[in-house]
Amino acid sequence: MSEYLGFRKTPAFEQLKASNAEPLTYAMTINVMFILGGLFVPGLWSLVEYLFPIALAAFLAVGLYAGYIFLLFFARVIAYGNFDCERNNSPSQILSIFTFSMVAVGMSASGATSHNPVSSGIGIILAVYFTAMADTLGIIKIVLGFRSMLANGINYETSVSLWIVIPILTLIGITNYRVSMGLSHNFHAAIHPWFHVIVFTMFLSLQVLFGLLSYRVMKQLGYFRDFISGEKKSVVTYAAICPGVAFVVLGNFFINNGLVNAAVTGKFSMTYFLLYAPLILVQFQTNIVMLKLNRKLLREG
């Protein structure tokens, strides 16, 4: 990962490199555990108010751990320099921003769902805090990555990481929606349905921009021909799956929690199903790519 971060290899940084994926894995695991518990554990919802403080504490621990890692990284770069901009010619380092956005969306679940003002308020405040962290660090890393890409071209093998912005935008968009719901349900904030239409439209627009730009770049480089349909192998290629799923998820929020709630279109109307057409197409194509990668990367030998 050090070559993706544009940081020259050092023993201390090799140790930091090994820890970079840990907070994201922990945050994802906590989210998945609560989803599976809600789906398969009977009567769990009746105890959910007791679980929210546990979830908040767990996400906070992950967020603080991630913050400690990034603080070490940025303090070292700012203090000593040694940042290789030429080798920083991809946005793959923005993968680390996933951690803060994943922690934020986990916090926002308590903020939106809990009926306890304390749990809800803490969830909302921490969700906003970690979203601000993700936004700030994301802008810094995107600017650094694009600066080098414009000067040196993109790293061929990691060019798929251009799409990583899409799932991050989905998490931030969902966090924004959950925070507004918590403010409305527990603190009597007046939020017009069109607010969500505007916010979801903004995030979807950015997703379309990065999606089309990334597709064109990878098409021009022959990435799909070599790494998806061809014989070249790289585990980084699996990064092509998450953006498709994330786009569909945010599209669902845009249609149901945005347009339908704002009375722009009726649920199950002709317009409603037409709006779902591009989402179905993206999900179908994502499934095809995943099956191709599974056959190529997971087969024996």
C-alpha atoms as a printed R data frame, in Angstrom:
    type eleno elety resid chain resno       x       y       z
1   ATOM     1    CA   MET     A     1   0.000   0.000   0.000
2   ATOM     2    CA   SER     A     2   2.904   2.378   0.528
3   ATOM     3    CA   GLU     A     3   3.356   2.740  -3.225
4   ATOM     4    CA   TYR     A     4  -0.331   3.654  -3.514
5   ATOM     5    CA   LEU     A     5   0.041   6.279  -0.826
6   ATOM     6    CA   GLY     A     6   2.993   7.801  -2.607
7   ATOM     7    CA   PHE     A     7   5.162   7.310   0.461
8   ATOM     8    CA   ARG     A     8   8.610   5.829   0.139
9   ATOM     9    CA   LYS     A     9   9.020   2.559   1.982
10  ATOM    10    CA   THR     A    10  10.512   2.756   5.459
11  ATOM    11    CA   PRO     A    11  10.390   0.219   8.316
12  ATOM    12    CA   ALA     A    12   8.109   2.460  10.370
13  ATOM    13    CA   PHE     A    13   5.789   3.001   7.448
14  ATOM    14    CA   GLU     A    14   5.662  -0.721   6.685
15  ATOM    15    CA   GLN     A    15   4.185  -1.186  10.155
16  ATOM    16    CA   LEU     A    16   1.676   1.598   9.500
17  ATOM    17    CA   LYS     A    17   0.811   0.050   6.144
18  ATOM    18    CA   ALA     A    18  -0.275  -3.172   7.823
19  ATOM    19    CA   SER     A    19  -2.692  -1.293  10.066
20  ATOM    20    CA   ASN     A    20  -4.383   0.822   7.393
21  ATOM    21    CA   ALA     A    21  -7.091  -1.687   6.509
22  ATOM    22    CA   GLU     A    22  -7.879  -2.673  10.086
23  ATOM    23    CA   PRO     A    23 -10.230   0.171  11.127
24  ATOM    24    CA   LEU     A    24 -12.270  -0.159   7.924
25  ATOM    25    CA   THR     A    25 -12.609  -3.901   8.483
26  ATOM    26    CA   TYR     A    26 -13.755  -3.361  12.063
27  ATOM    27    CA   ALA     A    27 -16.312  -0.705  11.080
28  ATOM    28    CA   MET     A    28 -17.733  -2.910   8.325
29  ATOM    29    CA   THR     A    29 -17.903  -5.876  10.675
30  ATOM    30    CA   ILE     A    30 -19.890  -3.926  13.279
31  ATOM    31    CA   ASN     A    31 -22.351  -2.736  10.629
32  ATOM    32    CA   VAL     A    32 -22.791  -6.246   9.238
33  ATOM    33    CA   MET     A    33 -23.268  -7.754  12.707
34  ATOM    34    CA   PHE     A    34 -26.118  -5.362  13.501
35  ATOM    35    CA   ILE     A    35 -27.748  -5.964  10.122
36  ATOM    36    CA   LEU     A    36 -27.555  -9.745  10.514
37  ATOM    37    CA   GLY     A    37 -28.787  -9.497  14.096
38  ATOM    38    CA   GLY     A    38 -31.776  -7.442  13.041
39  ATOM    39    CA   LEU     A    39 -32.629  -9.914  10.284
40  ATOM    40    CA   PHE     A    40 -32.106 -13.249  12.026
41  ATOM    41    CA   VAL     A    41 -32.333 -12.753  15.817
42  ATOM    42    CA   PRO     A    42 -36.002 -12.874  16.939
43  ATOM    43    CA   GLY     A    43 -37.070 -10.088  19.280
44  ATOM    44    CA   LEU     A    44 -33.777  -8.223  19.001
45  ATOM    45    CA   TRP     A    45 -35.536  -4.994  18.064
46  ATOM    46    CA   SER     A    46 -37.212  -4.902  21.487
47  ATOM    47    CA   LEU     A    47 -33.739  -4.594  23.035
48  ATOM    48    CA   VAL     A    48 -32.373  -2.160  20.492
49  ATOM    49    CA   GLU     A    49 -32.282   0.831  22.860
50  ATOM    50    CA   TYR     A    50 -29.834  -1.114  25.047
51  ATOM    51    CA   LEU     A    51 -27.713  -1.955  21.999
52  ATOM    52    CA   PHE     A    52 -27.376   1.594  20.704
53  ATOM    53    CA   PRO     A    53 -24.895   2.698  23.427
54  ATOM    54    CA   ILE     A    54 -22.834  -0.431  22.721
55  ATOM    55    CA   ALA     A    55 -22.829   0.334  19.000
56  ATOM    56    CA   LEU     A    56 -21.844   3.951  19.625
57  ATOM    57    CA   ALA     A    57 -18.979   2.878  21.878
58  ATOM    58    CA   ALA     A    58 -17.761   0.317  19.336
59  ATOM    59    CA   PHE     A    59 -17.853   2.746  16.415
60  ATOM    60    CA   LEU     A    60 -16.185   5.433  18.512
61  ATOM    61    CA   ALA     A    61 -13.349   3.045  19.371
62  ATOM    62    CA   VAL     A    62 -12.856   2.253  15.685
63  ATOM    63    CA   GLY     A    63 -13.006   5.926  14.747
64  ATOM    64    CA   LEU     A    64 -10.442   6.907  17.381
65  ATOM    65    CA   TYR     A    65  -8.139   4.093  16.276
66  ATOM    66    CA   ALA     A    66  -8.418   5.216  12.657
67  ATOM    67    CA   GLY     A    67  -7.831   8.808  13.691
68  ATOM    68    CA   TYR     A    68  -4.682   7.805  15.541
69  ATOM    69    CA   ILE     A    69  -3.310   6.037  12.452
70  ATOM    70    CA   PHE     A    70  -4.034   8.975  10.148
71  ATOM    71    CA   LEU     A    71  -2.630  11.430  12.676
72  ATOM    72    CA   LEU     A    72   0.657   9.523  12.671
73  ATOM    73    CA   PHE     A    73   0.725   9.525   8.876
74  ATOM    74    CA   PHE     A    74  -0.030  13.213   8.331
75  ATOM    75    CA   ALA     A    75   2.178  14.359  11.198
76  ATOM    76    CA   ARG     A    76   5.097  12.444   9.735
77  ATOM    77    CA   VAL     A    77   4.540  13.745   6.197
78  ATOM    78    CA   ILE     A    78   4.130  17.346   7.328
79  ATOM    79    CA   ALA     A    79   7.105  17.178   9.693
80  ATOM    80    CA   TYR     A    80   9.609  15.412   7.419
81  ATOM    81    CA   GLY     A    81   8.194  15.573   3.902
82  ATOM    82    CA   ASN     A    82   9.319  12.532   1.900
83  ATOM    83    CA   PHE     A    83   5.976  12.326   0.055
84  ATOM    84    CA   ASP     A    84   6.489  11.040  -3.486
85  ATOM    85    CA   CYS     A    85   3.883  12.859  -5.586
86  ATOM    86    CA   GLU     A    86   4.937  11.125  -8.797
87  ATOM    87    CA   ARG     A    87   4.060   7.730  -7.358
88  ATOM    88    CA   ASN     A    88   0.836   9.098  -5.923
89  ATOM    89    CA   ASN     A    89  -0.788   8.924  -9.361
90  ATOM    90    CA   SER     A    90  -4.061   7.254  -8.350
91  ATOM    91    CA   PRO     A    91  -6.817   7.909  -5.818
92  ATOM    92    CA   SER     A    92  -6.378   4.454  -4.245
93  ATOM    93    CA   GLN     A    93  -5.195   6.072  -1.010
94  ATOM    94    CA   ILE     A    94  -8.731   7.437  -0.593
95  ATOM    95    CA   LEU     A    95  -9.691   3.893   0.388
96  ATOM    96    CA   SER     A    96  -8.654   4.938   3.874
97  ATOM    97    CA   ILE     A    97 -11.411   7.589   3.919
98  ATOM    98    CA   PHE     A    98 -13.864   4.700   3.781
99  ATOM    99    CA   THR     A    99 -13.181   4.183   7.479
100 ATOM   100    CA   PHE     A   100 -14.444   7.572   8.621
101 ATOM   101    CA   SER     A   101 -17.488   7.461   6.344
102 ATOM   102    CA   MET     A   102 -18.304   3.923   7.526
103 ATOM   103    CA   VAL     A   103 -18.000   4.978  11.163
104 ATOM   104    CA   ALA     A   104 -20.170   8.033  10.471
105 ATOM   105    CA   VAL     A   105 -22.961   6.011   8.857
106 ATOM   106    CA   GLY     A   106 -22.867   3.589  11.788
107 ATOM   107    CA   MET     A   107 -23.173   6.434  14.276
108 ATOM   108    CA   SER     A   108 -26.035   7.949  12.298
109 ATOM   109    CA   ALA     A   109 -28.074   4.741  12.673
110 ATOM   110    CA   SER     A   110 -28.334   5.350  16.400
111 ATOM   111    CA   GLY     A   111 -28.997   9.022  15.788
112 ATOM   112    CA   ALA     A   112 -31.926   8.286  13.476
113 ATOM   113    CA   THR     A   113 -33.448   5.203  15.129
114 ATOM   114    CA   SER     A   114 -33.044   5.645  18.868
115 ATOM   115    CA   HIS     A   115 -35.957   7.202  20.778
116 ATOM   116    CA   ASN     A   116 -33.635   8.135  23.636
117 ATOM   117    CA   PRO     A   117 -32.601  11.790  23.195
118 ATOM   118    CA   VAL     A   118 -29.166  11.128  24.675
119 ATOM   119    CA   SER     A   119 -28.346   8.196  22.405
120 ATOM   120    CA   SER     A   120 -29.829   9.980  19.399
121 ATOM   121    CA   GLY     A   121 -28.037  13.236  20.127
122 ATOM   122    CA   ILE     A   122 -24.663  11.568  20.661
123 ATOM   123    CA   GLY     A   123 -25.129   9.543  17.477
124 ATOM   124    CA   ILE     A   124 -25.957  12.667  15.455
125 ATOM   125    CA   ILE     A   125 -23.032  14.685  16.836
126 ATOM   126    CA   LEU     A   126 -20.488  11.890  16.292
127 ATOM   127    CA   ALA     A   127 -21.866  11.143  12.826
128 ATOM   128    CA   VAL     A   128 -21.369  14.780  11.830
129 ATOM   129    CA   TYR     A   129 -17.881  14.786  13.376
130 ATOM   130    CA   PHE     A   130 -16.650  11.751  11.447
131 ATOM   131    CA   THR     A   131 -18.335  12.934   8.259
132 ATOM   132    CA   ALA     A   132 -16.386  16.179   8.573
133 ATOM   133    CA   MET     A   133 -13.206  14.106   8.978
134 ATOM   134    CA   ALA     A   134 -14.028  12.073   5.872
135 ATOM   135    CA   ASP     A   135 -14.842  15.189   3.844
136 ATOM   136    CA   THR     A   136 -11.682  17.053   4.832
137 ATOM   137    CA   LEU     A   137  -9.238  14.180   4.376
138 ATOM   138    CA   GLY     A   138 -11.045  13.061   1.224
139 ATOM   139    CA   ILE     A   139 -10.634  16.466  -0.414
140 ATOM   140    CA   ILE     A   140  -6.942  16.546   0.494
141 ATOM   141    CA   LYS     A   141  -6.265  13.082  -0.891
142 ATOM   142    CA   ILE     A   142  -8.330  13.597  -4.056
143 ATOM   143    CA   VAL     A   143  -6.488  16.833  -4.811
144 ATOM   144    CA   LEU     A   144  -3.099  15.157  -4.246
145 ATOM   145    CA   GLY     A   145  -4.074  12.172  -6.377
146 ATOM   146    CA   PHE     A   146  -5.483  14.206  -9.270
147 ATOM   147    CA   ARG     A   147  -2.540  16.587  -9.211
148 ATOM   148    CA   SER     A   148  -0.179  13.681  -9.814
149 ATOM   149    CA   MET     A   149  -2.489  11.966 -12.318
150 ATOM   150    CA   LEU     A   150  -2.742  15.133 -14.419
151 ATOM   151    CA   ALA     A   151   1.052  15.391 -14.447
152 ATOM   152    CA   ASN     A   152   2.050  11.710 -14.782
153 ATOM   153    CA   GLY     A   153  -1.047   9.803 -15.889
154 ATOM   154    CA   ILE     A   154  -2.853   7.298 -13.710
155 ATOM   155    CA   ASN     A   155  -1.377   4.111 -12.276
156 ATOM   156    CA   TYR     A   156  -2.682   1.477 -14.697
157 ATOM   157    CA   GLU     A   157  -3.370  -1.378 -12.266
158 ATOM   158    CA   THR     A   158  -5.062   0.819  -9.654
159 ATOM   159    CA   SER     A   159  -7.056   2.979 -12.087
160 ATOM   160    CA   VAL     A   160 -10.224   1.231 -10.884
161 ATOM   161    CA   SER     A   161  -9.789   3.093  -7.603
162 ATOM   162    CA   LEU     A   162 -11.237   6.173  -9.322
163 ATOM   163    CA   TRP     A   163 -14.604   4.542  -8.633
164 ATOM   164    CA   ILE     A   164 -13.995   4.397  -4.871
165 ATOM   165    CA   VAL     A   165 -15.426   7.902  -4.542
166 ATOM   166    CA   ILE     A   166 -18.880   6.446  -5.401
167 ATOM   167    CA   PRO     A   167 -19.399   4.257  -2.283
168 ATOM   168    CA   ILE     A   168 -17.978   6.989  -0.058
169 ATOM   169    CA   LEU     A   169 -20.565   9.415  -1.436
170 ATOM   170    CA   THR     A   170 -23.280   6.839  -0.767
171 ATOM   171    CA   LEU     A   171 -22.248   6.485   2.874
172 ATOM   172    CA   ILE     A   172 -22.097  10.250   3.364
173 ATOM   173    CA   GLY     A   173 -25.482  10.667   1.664
174 ATOM   174    CA   ILE     A   174 -27.100   8.048   3.904
175 ATOM   175    CA   THR     A   175 -25.481   9.636   6.953
176 ATOM   176    CA   ASN     A   176 -26.946  12.992   5.981
177 ATOM   177    CA   TYR     A   177 -30.418  11.464   5.607
178 ATOM   178    CA   ARG     A   178 -30.230   9.631   8.932
179 ATOM   179    CA   VAL     A   179 -29.058  12.735  10.768
180 ATOM   180    CA   SER     A   180 -31.977  14.725   9.379
181 ATOM   181    CA   MET     A   181 -34.390  11.958  10.402
182 ATOM   182    CA   GLY     A   182 -32.998  11.953  13.935
183 ATOM   183    CA   LEU     A   183 -33.336  15.713  14.162
184 ATOM   184    CA   SER     A   184 -36.901  15.490  12.918
185 ATOM   185    CA   HIS     A   185 -38.095  12.559  15.057
186 ATOM   186    CA   ASN     A   186 -36.393  13.354  18.343
187 ATOM   187    CA   PHE     A   187 -35.763  17.085  18.298
188 ATOM   188    CA   HIS     A   188 -38.722  18.394  16.270
189 ATOM   189    CA   ALA     A   189 -36.644  19.919  13.477
190 ATOM   190    CA   ALA     A   190 -38.733  20.922  10.457
191 ATOM   191    CA   ILE     A   191 -37.108  19.361   7.377
192 ATOM   192    CA   HIS     A   192 -38.882  19.666   4.039
193 ATOM   193    CA   PRO     A   193 -38.883  16.538   1.826
194 ATOM   194    CA   TRP     A   194 -37.315  18.554  -0.989
195 ATOM   195    CA   PHE     A   195 -34.197  18.967   1.142
196 ATOM   196    CA   HIS     A   196 -33.510  15.259   0.686
197 ATOM   197    CA   VAL     A   197 -34.221  15.464  -3.054
198 ATOM   198    CA   ILE     A   198 -31.603  18.204  -3.411
199 ATOM   199    CA   VAL     A   199 -28.996  16.430  -1.269
200 ATOM   200    CA   PHE     A   200 -29.455  13.051  -2.987
201 ATOM   201    CA   THR     A   201 -29.367  14.733  -6.400
202 ATOM   202    CA   MET     A   202 -26.073  16.408  -5.529
203 ATOM   203    CA   PHE     A   203 -24.456  13.137  -4.424
204 ATOM   204    CA   LEU     A   204 -25.852  11.195  -7.383
205 ATOM   205    CA   SER     A   205 -24.526  13.856  -9.757
206 ATOM   206    CA   LEU     A   206 -21.038  13.448  -8.319
207 ATOM   207    CA   GLN     A   207 -21.346   9.675  -8.593
208 ATOM   208    CA   VAL     A   208 -22.326   9.916 -12.253
209 ATOM   209    CA   LEU     A   209 -19.414  12.294 -12.900
210 ATOM   210    CA   PHE     A   210 -16.821  10.002 -11.300
211 ATOM   211    CA   GLY     A   211 -18.483   6.926 -12.767
212 ATOM   212    CA   LEU     A   212 -18.366   8.154 -16.370
213 ATOM   213    CA   LEU     A   213 -14.908   9.708 -16.017
214 ATOM   214    CA   SER     A   214 -13.478   6.539 -14.502
215 ATOM   215    CA   TYR     A   215 -15.144   4.345 -17.119
216 ATOM   216    CA   ARG     A   216 -13.696   6.428 -19.931
217 ATOM   217    CA   VAL     A   217 -10.205   6.406 -18.414
218 ATOM   218    CA   MET     A   218 -10.203   2.623 -17.854
219 ATOM   219    CA   LYS     A   219 -11.690   2.002 -21.295
220 ATOM   220    CA   GLN     A   220  -8.939   4.067 -22.882
221 ATOM   221    CA   LEU     A   221  -6.267   2.186 -20.923
222 ATOM   222    CA   GLY     A   222  -7.755  -1.208 -21.818
223 ATOM   223    CA   TYR     A   223  -8.353  -2.028 -18.148
224 ATOM   224    CA   PHE     A   224 -11.610  -3.929 -18.718
225 ATOM   225    CA   ARG     A   225 -10.074  -5.918 -21.577
226 ATOM   226    CA   ASP     A   226  -7.046  -6.950 -19.520
227 ATOM   227    CA   PHE     A   227  -8.176  -7.262 -15.894
228 ATOM   228    CA   ILE     A   228 -11.846  -8.235 -16.206
229 ATOM   229    CA   SER     A   229 -12.230 -10.061 -19.504
230 ATOM   230    CA   GLY     A   230  -8.554 -10.850 -20.070
231 ATOM   231    CA   GLU     A   231  -5.908 -12.927 -18.321
232 ATOM   232    CA   LYS     A   232  -4.321 -10.296 -16.089
233 ATOM   233    CA   LYS     A   233  -5.075 -10.787 -12.394
234 ATOM   234    CA   SER     A   234  -5.187  -8.307  -9.529
235 ATOM   235    CA   VAL     A   235  -7.222  -8.385  -6.328
236 ATOM   236    CA   VAL     A   236  -7.579  -4.613  -6.687
237 ATOM   237    CA   THR     A   237 -10.032  -5.341  -9.526
238 ATOM   238    CA   TYR     A   238 -12.659  -6.281  -6.939
239 ATOM   239    CA   ALA     A   239 -12.896  -2.539  -6.263
240 ATOM   240    CA   ALA     A   240 -15.085  -2.453  -9.393
241 ATOM   241    CA   ILE     A   241 -17.917  -4.217  -7.512
242 ATOM   242    CA   CYS     A   242 -18.621  -1.899  -4.594
243 ATOM   243    CA   PRO     A   243 -19.286   1.259  -6.674
244 ATOM   244    CA   GLY     A   244 -22.072  -0.418  -8.648
245 ATOM   245    CA   VAL     A   245 -23.794  -1.602  -5.477
246 ATOM   246    CA   ALA     A   246 -23.321   1.797  -3.833
247 ATOM   247    CA   PHE     A   247 -24.838   3.626  -6.809
248 ATOM   248    CA   VAL     A   248 -27.921   1.392  -6.682
249 ATOM   249    CA   VAL     A   249 -28.299   1.911  -2.922
250 ATOM   250    CA   LEU     A   250 -28.144   5.706  -3.168
251 ATOM   251    CA   GLY     A   251 -30.479   5.562  -6.161
252 ATOM   252    CA   ASN     A   252 -33.034   3.749  -3.995
253 ATOM   253    CA   PHE     A   253 -32.786   6.503  -1.384
254 ATOM   254    CA   PHE     A   254 -33.139   9.155  -4.095
255 ATOM   255    CA   ILE     A   255 -36.293   7.583  -5.516
256 ATOM   256    CA   ASN     A   256 -38.082   6.413  -2.358
257 ATOM   257    CA   ASN     A   257 -36.887   8.806   0.351
258 ATOM   258    CA   GLY     A   258 -36.487  11.716  -2.025
259 ATOM   259    CA   LEU     A   259 -38.831  11.850  -5.009
260 ATOM   260    CA   VAL     A   260 -41.669   9.779  -3.544
261 ATOM   261    CA   ASN     A   261 -41.684  11.584  -0.193
262 ATOM   262    CA   ALA     A   262 -41.581  14.945  -1.999
263 ATOM   263    CA   ALA     A   263 -44.572  13.881  -4.130
264 ATOM   264    CA   VAL     A   264 -42.590  14.226  -7.357
265 ATOM   265    CA   THR     A   265 -43.709  10.746  -8.382
266 ATOM   266    CA   GLY     A   266 -46.035   8.137  -6.968
267 ATOM   267    CA   LYS     A   267 -44.814   4.827  -5.626
268 ATOM   268    CA   PHE     A   268 -45.156   2.009  -8.198
269 ATOM   269    CA   SER     A   269 -46.180   4.475 -10.905
270 ATOM   270    CA   MET     A   270 -44.827   4.284 -14.470
271 ATOM   271    CA   THR     A   271 -42.315   7.045 -13.713
272 ATOM   272    CA   TYR     A   272 -41.252   5.177 -10.579
273 ATOM   273    CA   PHE     A   273 -40.347   2.049 -12.564
274 ATOM   274    CA   LEU     A   274 -38.669   4.062 -15.323
275 ATOM   275    CA   LEU     A   275 -36.427   5.654 -12.707
276 ATOM   276    CA   TYR     A   276 -35.446   2.184 -11.542
277 ATOM   277    CA   ALA     A   277 -34.369   1.108 -15.059
278 ATOM   278    CA   PRO     A   278 -30.797   2.509 -14.886
279 ATOM   279    CA   LEU     A   279 -30.355   1.110 -11.367
280 ATOM   280    CA   ILE     A   280 -31.367  -2.356 -12.523
281 ATOM   281    CA   LEU     A   281 -28.989  -2.073 -15.483
282 ATOM   282    CA   VAL     A   282 -26.064  -1.072 -13.247
283 ATOM   283    CA   GLN     A   283 -26.820  -3.865 -10.763
284 ATOM   284    CA   PHE     A   284 -27.049  -6.425 -13.572
285 ATOM   285    CA   GLN     A   285 -23.714  -5.338 -15.036
286 ATOM   286    CA   THR     A   286 -22.127  -5.352 -11.569
287 ATOM   287    CA   ASN     A   287 -23.257  -8.946 -11.033
288 ATOM   288    CA   ILE     A   288 -21.750  -9.984 -14.363
289 ATOM   289    CA   VAL     A   289 -18.399  -8.392 -13.484
290 ATOM   290    CA   MET     A   290 -18.395 -10.065 -10.055
291 ATOM   291    CA   LEU     A   291 -19.051 -13.498 -11.586
292 ATOM   292    CA   LYS     A   292 -16.221 -12.966 -14.075
293 ATOM   293    CA   LEU     A   293 -13.797 -11.959 -11.333
294 ATOM   294    CA   ASN     A   294 -14.845 -14.869  -9.119
295 ATOM   295    CA   ARG     A   295 -14.207 -17.351 -11.924
296 ATOM   296    CA   LYS     A   296 -10.817 -15.845 -12.691
297 ATOM   297    CA   LEU     A   297  -9.475 -14.951  -9.234
298 ATOM   298    CA   LEU     A   298 -11.046 -17.582  -6.996
299 ATOM   299    CA   ARG     A   299 -10.647 -20.668  -9.131
300 ATOM   300    CA   GLU     A   300  -7.994 -23.157  -8.135
301 ATOM   301    CA   GLY     A   301  -4.601 -22.775  -9.692
